[in-house]
Amino acid sequence: MMPADPLGELENLAIEVIRKSAAISAAVHPVTRRGIAELVRKMNSYFSNLIEGHNTHPVDIDRAMREDFSKDPAKRARQLESKAHIEVQKLIESRIEDSPETVITSKDFLCWIHKEFYERMPEEYLIVKRPDGKLDGKTENVIPGKIREIEVEVGRHLPPKSKYLHAFMKRFEEVYDPEKQKGLSQVIAAAASHHRLSWIHPFLDGNGRVTRLMTHAYLKKAKIDGYGLWTVSRGFARNREEYLASLAEADQPRRGDLDGRGNLTQEGLCGFCKFFLKIAIDQIDFMSALLDLDGMQKRIQAMVDRLVSFGELKPEAGHLLRDVFLRGEISRGEIPNIIGMPERSARRFASALLEKNYLVSDSEKGPVKLGFPASIVGYYFPRLYPEGVEADLITL
C-alpha cells in the first residue's frame, strides 16, 4: 500500500514538493492568489479531460461557466463536462473546509464525488460501451455515485471483481486516510493512493476523473501550502503516455521475493510515486517562474501595449493592471489617481476593463481585482496551455 523507500528518494522528493509549493504561495498577494486558483481550476478541468481524450477550448470553458453553451451537441457536451469538473472541485474544497472531519479516502466520499460529477454530465456520457472487452455493441448505463456491479477490463488490466470492491475500498480508506499519515508520508501517500484507486477501478466509468479529483482533495487535506496555484493534471496531460505507462507498470504482480510482500509490484509502485512527485515539482517550478513579480509585470505591460496598438485598450491600463496585481485589490476611489484621469472618465475606463473581465469585483462598488479571462491567459501565462491552444487565445 505504501512504497518502500530505503534510500530516502521519495522523502527527498516530498521535501522538495513542500518547500517549493510554500515558496510559490509566498510570492503572490493572497487576493491575487485566489484569482489564480480560479484559473488553475479551469486549467485542471481542461487537462484532466484532455487525458480522457476530450479537448475543450479554454474559451469554451469560460463560456460554459457563464451558461453560454454551443449549439453543436458534441462541443456542448464537452462544455458541460468541463463545467462539472470545476463545480465539483469547488464543492470538494468547500466540504473539506466546512467539514474538516471528512475522510476523503472513504467509499462514501468517493461515491459522492462520482455522484456530483455524473449528475452534471450530459446524458450521452452516461451510456458507455460494454467495459468487458467484448465488441458486441452492447452498452451499460452509468449510475451516478454507484459502485460497479459488473466485471471490467481496462486495457490489459483486470480490476478486482465487483463482489470484493467494498473490502478493497475499506482497506483503501484505512491506509490512505490523510489523518493517519504524518509529515512527508502524506505527500507520498497522495501519490500511492492515486495509483491504488485507479487500480481498484470502483466505478463503471469516470475512474480517472474521480481519481484526479480525489488527489486534489488529498493535497488540500494535507494542507500543502501553495497547492491550488499548480496542478499535477497539467503534468500528467503533457506526459500522457508516460503517465499511463507508469500507472500500468504499477498494476503488475509482484516480481519475486525481493519485490515487496503484497500481490502487486513494490518496484512499480515506487516508480509511479517518483513519477508523480517529479511531475508535481516540475509543475511548481513552471508556475513559480510565471508568477515571478518582475516577469509578470512585464507580461502585463506587453499585453497592454499590444492591445493599445489594436485600439482595444488605453495606455493607462498598464499602470492599473500592474498595480492591482501587486496589491491584490484596490478601491475604485483610487483609480483616478493611479491612471491620472478625472473621476467620471476613470469610472468609464474601469467599467470597460470590468466588462472584458480584465478586472473583476465582488460587487458593483467593491474593490477591483485582477481577472484572468481565457482571452488574455496566453499573455499572462505563456505555455500554460498547449502551443496550438495558446496561439488561438492570443489571436482571439
GUKOLVEX-198698 format. One record per residue (C-alpha): residue in three letters; chain; x, y, z. Coordinates in steps of 0.5 Angstrom, whole numbers. Example, Ala and Ser with C-alpha at 12.3 -4.5 7.8 and 13.67 -1.06 7.14 Angstrom:
ala  A  25  -9  16
ser  A  27  -2  14
***
This chain:
met  A  0  0  0
met  A  6  5  2
pro  A  12  4  -2
ala  A  19  2  1
asp  A  24  8  1
pro  A  30  5  4
leu  A  35  11  0
gly  A  30  16  2
glu  A  29  18  -5
leu  A  21  19  -4
glu  A  22  23  2
asn  A  27  28  -1
leu  A  22  29  -7
ala  A  17  30  -2
ile  A  21  35  2
glu  A  22  39  -5
val  A  15  39  -6
ile  A  13  42  1
arg  A  19  47  0
lys  A  18  50  -7
ser  A  10  50  -6
ala  A  11  54  0
ala  A  15  59  -3
ile  A  10  60  -9
ser  A  5  61  -4
ala  A  9  67  -1
ala  A  11  70  -8
val  A  4  72  -9
his  A  -1  77  -6
pro  A  -7  73  -2
val  A  -12  76  -6
thr  A  -9  75  -13
arg  A  -7  68  -11
arg  A  -15  67  -10
gly  A  -16  69  -17
ile  A  -10  65  -20
ala  A  -13  59  -16
glu  A  -20  60  -20
leu  A  -16  60  -27
val  A  -12  54  -24
arg  A  -19  50  -23
lys  A  -21  51  -30
met  A  -14  49  -32
asn  A  -14  43  -28
ser  A  -21  41  -32
tyr  A  -18  42  -39
phe  A  -12  38  -37
ser  A  -16  32  -33
asn  A  -21  32  -39
leu  A  -15  32  -44
ile  A  -12  26  -41
glu  A  -19  22  -43
gly  A  -19  25  -50
his  A  -24  31  -49
asn  A  -21  37  -52
thr  A  -25  43  -50
his  A  -22  50  -51
pro  A  -21  55  -45
val  A  -25  60  -48
asp  A  -31  55  -49
ile  A  -30  53  -41
asp  A  -30  60  -40
arg  A  -37  61  -44
ala  A  -39  55  -40
met  A  -38  58  -33
arg  A  -43  63  -36
glu  A  -48  58  -38
asp  A  -46  60  -45
phe  A  -46  53  -49
ser  A  -45  52  -56
lys  A  -51  50  -61
asp  A  -46  44  -63
pro  A  -48  38  -59
ala  A  -41  35  -58
lys  A  -38  42  -56
arg  A  -44  43  -51
ala  A  -43  36  -48
arg  A  -35  38  -47
gln  A  -37  44  -44
leu  A  -42  41  -39
glu  A  -36  36  -37
ser  A  -31  42  -36
lys  A  -36  46  -32
ala  A  -38  39  -28
his  A  -31  38  -26
ile  A  -30  46  -24
glu  A  -36  46  -20
val  A  -34  39  -16
gln  A  -27  41  -15
lys  A  -30  47  -11
leu  A  -35  43  -8
ile  A  -29  39  -5
glu  A  -26  45  -3
ser  A  -32  47  1
arg  A  -33  41  4
ile  A  -26  40  7
glu  A  -26  47  9
asp  A  -33  47  12
ser  A  -33  39  15
pro  A  -25  38  17
glu  A  -27  31  20
thr  A  -29  29  13
val  A  -25  23  11
ile  A  -23  24  4
thr  A  -21  17  2
ser  A  -28  14  5
lys  A  -32  10  0
asp  A  -38  15  2
phe  A  -33  21  0
leu  A  -31  18  -7
cys  A  -38  16  -9
trp  A  -40  23  -7
ile  A  -35  26  -12
his  A  -37  21  -17
lys  A  -45  23  -16
glu  A  -44  30  -16
phe  A  -40  30  -22
tyr  A  -44  25  -26
glu  A  -51  28  -24
arg  A  -48  35  -28
met  A  -46  31  -34
pro  A  -49  31  -41
glu  A  -54  25  -42
glu  A  -50  22  -47
tyr  A  -44  21  -43
leu  A  -48  17  -38
ile  A  -48  11  -43
val  A  -42  7  -44
lys  A  -40  1  -49
arg  A  -39  -5  -45
pro  A  -33  -5  -41
asp  A  -31  -12  -41
gly  A  -27  -12  -47
lys  A  -33  -15  -52
leu  A  -34  -12  -58
asp  A  -42  -14  -59
gly  A  -44  -7  -59
lys  A  -48  -7  -52
thr  A  -48  -1  -47
glu  A  -48  0  -40
asn  A  -51  6  -36
val  A  -47  10  -31
ile  A  -51  11  -25
pro  A  -48  17  -21
gly  A  -45  15  -15
lys  A  -46  8  -15
ile  A  -40  3  -14
arg  A  -40  -2  -20
glu  A  -43  -9  -20
ile  A  -40  -12  -26
glu  A  -33  -14  -28
val  A  -29  -10  -33
glu  A  -23  -10  -37
val  A  -18  -4  -37
gly  A  -13  -5  -43
arg  A  -9  -11  -40
his  A  -11  -9  -33
leu  A  -17  -13  -30
pro  A  -19  -10  -23
pro  A  -22  -13  -17
lys  A  -28  -17  -18
ser  A  -34  -13  -16
lys  A  -36  -17  -10
tyr  A  -30  -15  -7
leu  A  -30  -8  -8
his  A  -33  -6  -1
ala  A  -27  -10  2
phe  A  -22  -6  -2
met  A  -25  1  -1
lys  A  -25  0  6
arg  A  -18  -2  6
phe  A  -16  4  2
glu  A  -19  8  7
glu  A  -16  5  13
val  A  -9  6  10
tyr  A  -9  13  6
asp  A  -13  17  11
pro  A  -9  23  11
glu  A  -10  24  18
lys  A  -7  17  19
gln  A  -1  19  15
lys  A  4  25  18
gly  A  9  29  15
leu  A  12  27  9
ser  A  8  21  9
gln  A  2  25  7
val  A  5  27  1
ile  A  8  20  -1
ala  A  1  17  0
ala  A  -2  22  -4
ala  A  2  19  -10
ala  A  1  12  -8
ser  A  -7  13  -7
his  A  -7  16  -14
his  A  -5  9  -17
arg  A  -8  5  -12
leu  A  -15  8  -13
ser  A  -14  8  -21
trp  A  -12  0  -20
ile  A  -19  -1  -16
his  A  -23  2  -21
pro  A  -29  2  -17
phe  A  -34  5  -22
leu  A  -36  3  -28
asp  A  -34  10  -32
gly  A  -30  16  -29
asn  A  -25  13  -25
gly  A  -19  17  -28
arg  A  -23  24  -27
val  A  -25  21  -20
thr  A  -18  19  -18
arg  A  -15  26  -20
leu  A  -21  30  -16
met  A  -19  25  -10
thr  A  -12  27  -11
his  A  -14  34  -11
ala  A  -18  33  -5
tyr  A  -12  30  -2
leu  A  -7  35  -3
lys  A  -12  40  0
lys  A  -13  36  6
ala  A  -5  35  7
lys  A  -5  43  7
ile  A  1  43  2
asp  A  2  51  3
gly  A  1  54  -4
tyr  A  -3  48  -7
gly  A  -8  51  -12
leu  A  -3  55  -15
trp  A  -1  49  -19
thr  A  -4  42  -21
val  A  -1  35  -23
ser  A  -6  34  -28
arg  A  -2  39  -33
gly  A  4  35  -32
phe  A  0  28  -33
ala  A  -3  31  -39
arg  A  4  34  -42
asn  A  7  27  -41
arg  A  0  23  -42
glu  A  4  17  -45
glu  A  9  16  -39
tyr  A  3  17  -34
leu  A  -1  12  -37
ala  A  5  7  -38
ser  A  7  9  -30
leu  A  0  7  -28
ala  A  0  1  -32
glu  A  7  -1  -29
ala  A  5  -1  -22
asp  A  -1  -5  -24
gln  A  4  -11  -25
pro  A  4  -17  -20
arg  A  10  -18  -15
arg  A  16  -20  -19
gly  A  19  -25  -14
asp  A  21  -25  -6
leu  A  25  -18  -7
asp  A  19  -14  -10
gly  A  15  -13  -3
arg  A  10  -17  1
gly  A  4  -15  -3
asn  A  0  -18  -9
leu  A  3  -12  -13
thr  A  10  -10  -15
gln  A  13  -6  -10
glu  A  18  -3  -15
gly  A  12  -1  -20
leu  A  9  3  -14
cys  A  16  6  -12
gly  A  17  8  -20
phe  A  10  11  -20
cys  A  11  15  -14
lys  A  17  18  -16
phe  A  14  20  -23
phe  A  8  23  -19
leu  A  13  27  -15
lys  A  17  29  -20
ile  A  11  32  -24
ala  A  9  36  -18
ile  A  16  39  -17
asp  A  16  41  -25
gln  A  9  44  -25
ile  A  11  48  -18
asp  A  17  50  -22
phe  A  14  52  -28
met  A  8  56  -24
ser  A  14  59  -20
ala  A  17  62  -26
leu  A  11  65  -29
leu  A  9  68  -22
asp  A  16  72  -21
leu  A  14  79  -20
asp  A  18  83  -25
gly  A  17  78  -30
met  A  9  78  -29
gln  A  9  86  -29
lys  A  13  86  -36
arg  A  8  81  -39
ile  A  2  85  -36
gln  A  5  91  -40
ala  A  7  87  -46
met  A  -1  85  -47
val  A  -3  92  -46
asp  A  2  95  -51
arg  A  -1  90  -56
leu  A  -8  92  -55
val  A  -6  99  -55
ser  A  -4  98  -62
phe  A  -10  95  -64
gly  A  -14  101  -61
glu  A  -17  96  -56
leu  A  -14  99  -49
lys  A  -11  106  -47
pro  A  -4  106  -45
glu  A  -6  108  -37
ala  A  -9  101  -37
gly  A  -2  98  -36
his  A  -1  102  -29
leu  A  -8  100  -26
leu  A  -7  93  -28
arg  A  0  92  -25
asp  A  -2  96  -19
val  A  -8  91  -18
phe  A  -3  85  -19
leu  A  2  87  -14
arg  A  -3  90  -9
gly  A  -8  84  -9
glu  A  -14  89  -10
ile  A  -15  97  -10
ser  A  -21  101  -8
arg  A  -25  105  -14
gly  A  -24  111  -11
glu  A  -16  110  -12
ile  A  -17  109  -20
pro  A  -17  116  -22
asn  A  -10  118  -18
ile  A  -7  112  -21
ile  A  -9  113  -28
gly  A  -9  121  -28
met  A  -16  122  -30
pro  A  -22  126  -28
glu  A  -27  121  -24
arg  A  -32  121  -29
ser  A  -27  119  -34
ala  A  -24  114  -29
arg  A  -30  111  -28
arg  A  -32  109  -35
phe  A  -25  107  -36
ala  A  -25  102  -30
ser  A  -32  100  -33
ala  A  -29  98  -40
leu  A  -24  93  -36
leu  A  -29  90  -32
glu  A  -34  89  -38
lys  A  -28  85  -41
asn  A  -26  81  -34
tyr  A  -19  84  -34
leu  A  -21  87  -28
val  A  -27  83  -23
ser  A  -30  85  -17
asp  A  -35  82  -12
ser  A  -40  88  -12
glu  A  -42  94  -16
lys  A  -38  99  -12
gly  A  -33  94  -9
pro  A  -25  94  -10
val  A  -23  91  -16
lys  A  -18  85  -17
leu  A  -14  82  -23
gly  A  -18  78  -27
phe  A  -16  72  -32
pro  A  -20  71  -38
ala  A  -18  66  -42
ser  A  -17  71  -48
ile  A  -11  74  -44
val  A  -9  68  -41
gly  A  -4  67  -46
tyr  A  0  74  -45
tyr  A  0  73  -37
phe  A  2  66  -37
pro  A  5  63  -43
arg  A  6  56  -45
leu  A  0  55  -39
tyr  A  -4  51  -45
pro  A  -1  47  -51
glu  A  2  51  -56
gly  A  -4  51  -61
val  A  -9  53  -56
glu  A  -5  59  -53
ala  A  -4  61  -61
asp  A  -11  61  -61
leu  A  -12  65  -55
ile  A  -7  71  -57
thr  A  -11  72  -63
leu  A  -18  72  -60
***
